[in-house]
Amino acid sequence: MNVLGRITAMPTLPAPLKGLREVAYNLWWSWNPEAQRLFEQLDPGNWKRFRGNPVKQLLETDPDRIAALAEDVSYLGHVEAVVESFRKYLSSRPKSTTPLIGYFSMEFGFHESLPIYSGGLGILAGDHIKAASDHGLSLVGIGLFYHQGYFRQELSPDGQQKEVYDEQHPEELPLTPVEDAEGKPLRVGVEFPGRTVWVTAYKAQVGTVPVYLMSTNLPENAPDDRYLTARLYAPGQEMRIQQELILGIGGVRMLRALGLAPTVWHMNEGHAAFMGLERIRELVASGKPFPEALEAAASGALFTTHTPVPAGHDSFPLDLMDRYLGGWWDKLGISRDEFMALGLEQKSWGPVFSMSHLALTLSRAANGVSRLHGEVSRNMFRHLWPGLEPEEVPVGHVTNGVHTWTFLHPELLGLYRQHFPPQWREQVEDPELWRTEDLPEEDLWRVRNSLRAHLVREVRSRLFEQRKRNGEAPARLREAEKALDPHALTIGFARRFATYKRAVLLFTDPERLVRILRGAYPVQFVFAGKAHPQDDPGKSFIKDLVAKIRDLGLEDRIILLENYDISLARLLVQGVDIWLNTPRRPMEASGTSGMKAALNGALNFSILDGWWAEAFNTRNGWQIGDERNYATDEAQDTADAQALYYTLEYEILPLFYARGAEGTPSGWLNMVRESIKSVGPRFSAARMVRDYVNQYYIPLAQRSARLSAQEGVRLKEIAAWKTQTKSQWSNVRLWVENRGDVMVNGQGLNLRAFLSAPNLPENTLRVELVVRRSSGDLEVLPLRPAGREREALVFEGSYLPHRPGSYVYGVRAIAVHPELSGPHEVAFVKWA
Ligand SMILES: *Cc1c(COP(=O)(O)O)cnc(C)c1O
């Protein structure tokens, strides 16, 4: 058929079931299993096929079945309870303490039925939104609706990955089209070379937080343009810049069209950085000069980076920038060179425009996603603040967290509820409320066994389906039905197959591995993961893994499941005993899957990288290797593999199988309790969102209001001061009397420094003594102004080390305006 359009007929629900519809269109159900159960009961077979999508379920359920349920007293009771709890949730959120926050992200992972995420970044964004709703934050999400989504992975028997893109119809999803006053799709235009691309949006309501997902799939666009938002991370730099223009520029315009005016603008990754350009353009169009417009736009913006390696940052060749952003410098009232300087980076092959650099230029707060990643990021972006020491680079961190209610298994939730204080449900970030010591050993063990058994059943069924689809022999199908032992120690490893994640580290010493797996203690593994469609090394990793498992005859002990998505993630983190993670340090910015596992009573066994480097306390799991960086990858792989085997064989297995009289492993369960307690609250999205509010959202909102007050007099001042200081800084001279080595014996180092800084306001100049102890600690001490000698300002000070040791020191001048976001917002630094 030549399809002209689609017809969607929502059933008219009988009065007592009307609430189902209300619940279906709010993703609140995605973290409320009792709500999901209501939809599942409509038709369990469909429910599985539709990947738990309640809207599709309502559309496809037989009307007779609906009519019958409308008479079913027990079902109606459940509906009533769920609807009531849903309404109560919406009406009882805490009062927001912040003005509106706009949260931009290229991907959002809310639920498996809405495949607009690829992995960790998207799930994190989804959890941020869910926790923002729990918190009652005034926040709006902006992203893209990909009508072919991210791919579903199918694996052939030899591990060949096939990418399947299923067409997603918004009218069959928990989305509502955003319409204008006339009921037509609301749309905004984004300028592309030689044309305007029209963008519309669908609203996903997530608790109290709306998320607008934009799409170019509109008939008024040229056929090719309708596919701009078809797929997440579609290949090619041109596609990437196009999608990022839609996200950043289209996103701001969409918010305006909706009448929404965020005060704080949060870029989740550099993908969204073009938003800053559009916000500056608006201000320039309203009459502000570019420098003030930039200060104003940046004052409310936060940039969260998730990338630990320089090559991971998005960047575009300048000719692509010319093609797509060619008109922009005129709109902003600056030159092409000034425009390019906003994001310019020199690579070995020439200059590029870096989205992370742009995001840093157009924000006044930035953060990494774990303590270690904050440090890695400060070093990575150091070159943008020349003259500062790495720890002074103004990039902080908020460690990621996971949405407790999305990932905690209902059975465990029941157990926790029984034994934790009642306020726990609303204050999940408070460690005091996680009374894991009160969880009875037998109950905890019973639930753990039940979750493992559930995992084993589900692995069998998935493996069966996987093999059946691949046309494998009946014997192989029968094996699948008996795969795994529900009582054996079960280890999960699931993540993107990127080489740095080292999925095959386990196979470094095959003989040793086989010896452990065929030893006295039963142990089994479940692997899963996708490789990015363009990542050929990642794909061959999967085949390699399959070949290794087969060659070693370990197919009964190591299972590889296809299509790692949120639902498989939930299944694995809830059912395994050990969560294994073997990234090459420090390549894991944070990682969050291990947090989900710990929440469910699994123990982490991981490289001290990302979040685990700050969570591990020797009593809540195991480390692999230590906090050392190795000279070569091979050396690190060998050392880490040896550590892995040793700990597994001599610590983990004996502890798991050390059973008391009742058959419970007390030592193991004590570690489980410690793990739940130390990870559950601290690595929750509730804690994460609270940190964002206190560290960033509130201060940014306050500062940006202050700068814009009184017709932006402070903005003008800062902009003028930056321009002036920049133009004069090369004339600044700093020299120091009595420099050189000193031996301190009771008496300190005395310094006199002279600063010549013509045409710069004295009150913004500081001279500092910077001391670094050989162990690495940095101290910065201001020198006192001590008048003037001829043309120079004089500064004095003395320094006596607190304790013996060897130190290096230097003296520097910096310029700091009192209205800046911090002393190192901009690096005007001159070392003597
Ligand atoms: C939690 C989650 C991730 C993030 O996992 P890490 O490997 O810890 O970064 C990725 N994919 C899915 C489907 C998840 O649920």
Ligand as a Chemical Component Dictionary entry (heavy atoms), coordinates in Angstrom:
data_LIG
# 
_chem_comp.id                   LIG 
_chem_comp.type                 NON-POLYMER 
_chem_comp.pdbx_formal_charge   0 
_chem_comp.three_letter_code    LIG 
# 
loop_
_chem_comp_atom.comp_id 
_chem_comp_atom.atom_id 
_chem_comp_atom.alt_atom_id 
_chem_comp_atom.type_symbol 
_chem_comp_atom.charge 
_chem_comp_atom.model_Cartn_x 
_chem_comp_atom.model_Cartn_y 
_chem_comp_atom.model_Cartn_z 
_chem_comp_atom.pdbx_ordinal 
LIG C1 C1 C 0 23.158 1.377  33.803 1  
LIG C2 C2 C 0 23.292 1.065  32.371 2  
LIG C3 C3 C 0 24.471 1.391  31.683 3  
LIG C4 C4 C 0 25.641 2.050  32.350 4  
LIG O1 O1 O 0 26.535 1.044  32.680 5  
LIG P1 P1 P 0 28.089 1.200  32.939 6  
LIG O2 O2 O 0 28.665 0.098  32.149 7  
LIG O3 O3 O 0 28.259 1.034  34.384 8  
LIG O4 O4 O 0 28.504 2.543  32.457 9  
LIG C5 C5 C 0 24.554 1.068  30.345 10 
LIG N1 N1 N 0 23.547 0.463  29.692 11 
LIG C6 C6 C 0 22.399 0.142  30.320 12 
LIG C7 C7 C 0 21.326 -0.523 29.548 13 
LIG C8 C8 C 0 22.225 0.425  31.679 14 
LIG O5 O5 O 0 21.080 0.117  32.291 15 
# 
loop_
_chem_comp_bond.comp_id 
_chem_comp_bond.atom_id_1 
_chem_comp_bond.atom_id_2 
_chem_comp_bond.value_order 
_chem_comp_bond.pdbx_ordinal 
LIG C1 C2 SING 1  
LIG C2 C3 SING 2  
LIG C2 C8 DOUB 3  
LIG C3 C4 SING 4  
LIG C3 C5 DOUB 5  
LIG C4 O1 SING 6  
LIG O1 P1 SING 7  
LIG P1 O2 DOUB 8  
LIG P1 O3 SING 9  
LIG P1 O4 SING 10 
LIG C5 N1 SING 11 
LIG N1 C6 DOUB 12 
LIG C6 C7 SING 13 
LIG C6 C8 SING 14 
LIG C8 O5 SING 15 
# 
